[in-house]
Amino acid sequence: MKAVVVTRSGGPEVLEVRDMPDPQPKAGEVIVRVEAVGINFADTLSTRGTYSGTPPPPFISGREFAGVVESTGDRVMGYTQYGAAAEKIAMKPKFLWPQPKGWSSEQSAAFPVNFLTAYLAYWKAGLTPDAFEPVLRHDLQRRRVLIHAAAGGVGTAAVQIGQLLSIETYGTSSSQEKLDRVKKLGLDHGINYRETDYEQRVQELTNGEGVDAVFEMLGGEHTAKSLRCCRPFGRVIIYGTATGQRHQFDTGAMMAKSLSAHGLWLSILAKDHDLIGRSLQAMQPWIEQGKLHPEIGHILPMEQAGEAHRLMLQRANYGKIVLKIG
Ligand SMILES: NC(=O)c1ccc[n+]([C@@H]2O[C@H](COP(=O)([O-])OP(=O)(O)OC[C@H]3O[C@@H](n4cnc5c(N)ncnc54)[C@H](OP(=O)(O)O)[C@@H]3O)[C@@H](O)[C@H]2O)c1
């Protein structure tokens, strides 16, 4: 079978389409004929060899996918840590879910990681109806969330879910063009961080009050800045380190405003089938009503996997990048 292989640790240039042996399913596994793969920032980190749990190269790239179960013909989408960017993958059925009715494999491959991460960020922030640590303030103010990289894969999912939860969304991006597109999707306030300091802009836009939660995937000074963007009892949901720098905290601001920081990592949470099942179920009505859809900015053939990673690393992507397999 053809597969996108990480030939050695490095940048996009180390990705090559190679002939690889077909997967041999273990007991209880099924073979999925993969039709499309969603590209995630984590794939660039796995390629670089800096993502925890990545095997030594050579290995097959790709963590989320959609296709057809060989033995049953069921159309499924799935999640793994690597090995998805290939014509076939052997999977335990518990990491497979039915493709939403009427969706293509390209759409389905763009769904699991971005939408589960975004939904769980709202859940962790106490802003979904099923949150186990709900926000306890009972004032009638509309909740506000600041979403970093609002025009990216997780970002565009978070903007849509925010709108459905009646949350006022604030989003950062490096480009006005990307912000214009994500505003059409429902983003309330766009902030171009290349032109303006987002911490200052959030204070201006909220009359000095701040937001209820920040979805923080940058690391470095941005964690401290994100904490300072919060109003009292605000929560920063930490789920990435796109800058490659360790998260810095502003403990003074945390004490002064009773703020908290929460971690979120889908690679670990994906093993909690009850939580994942409930999150998918919560989004199901929105999908059926056509209110939630992956925002796909780029569809490329598997031979251009390197280009897909390059787009993401150079911040040139909008929404989701999907690879067509085969
Ligand atoms: N914890 C989890 O379970 C989990 C799950 C999914 C994703 N994530 C994290 O969430 C973040 C977004 O992931 P994604 O797959 O949806 O990617 P993405 O947002 O589609 O693409 C990355 C975007 O991040 C922005 N960015 C800001 N600083 C950057 C930098 N130093 N280098 C590269 N990009 C930078 C860019 O958007 P602008 O040009 O608009 O700034 C870029 O387009 C990543 O940090 C990823 O690791 C975490």
The ligand as a Gaussian input file, in Angstrom:
#p B3LYP/6-31G(d) Opt

LIG

0 1
 N       -4.062000      19.382000      23.468000
 C       -4.717000      18.841000      22.461000
 O       -5.356000      17.814000      22.622000
 C       -4.676000      19.480000      21.112000
 C       -5.497000      19.031000      20.081000
 C       -5.464000      19.699000      18.851000
 C       -4.603000      20.761000      18.672000
 N       -3.810000      21.153000      19.694000
 C       -2.926000      22.336000      19.555000
 O       -3.721000      23.386000      19.080000
 C       -2.972000      24.220000      18.229000
 C       -3.697000      24.356000      16.896000
 O       -3.670000      23.095000      16.255000
 P       -4.287000      22.911000      14.800000
 O       -3.916000      21.543000      14.357000
 O       -5.699000      23.308000      14.813000
 O       -3.418000      23.942000      13.936000
 P       -3.931000      25.264000      13.210000
 O       -4.483000      26.181000      14.226000
 O       -4.769000      24.880000      12.057000
 O       -2.565000      25.804000      12.632000
 C       -1.635000      26.420000      13.473000
 C       -1.884000      27.939000      13.544000
 O       -1.328000      28.423000      14.739000
 C       -1.001000      29.792000      14.575000
 N        0.314000      30.043000      15.151000
 C        0.578000      30.928000      16.105000
 N        1.861000      30.893000      16.444000
 C        2.441000      29.953000      15.677000
 C        3.766000      29.471000      15.561000
 N        4.761000      29.920000      16.336000
 N        4.010000      28.517000      14.640000
 C        3.008000      28.023000      13.871000
 N        1.727000      28.441000      13.956000
 C        1.453000      29.412000      14.854000
 C       -1.082000      30.084000      13.088000
 O       -2.298000      30.803000      12.894000
 P       -2.269000      32.411000      12.798000
 O       -1.461000      32.732000      11.602000
 O       -3.714000      32.768000      12.631000
 O       -1.682000      32.877000      14.085000
 C       -1.190000      28.721000      12.447000
 O       -1.940000      28.762000      11.254000
 C       -1.582000      23.611000      18.139000
 O       -0.751000      24.219000      19.090000
 C       -1.825000      22.155000      18.517000
 O       -0.698000      21.504000      19.016000
 C       -3.831000      20.545000      20.889000

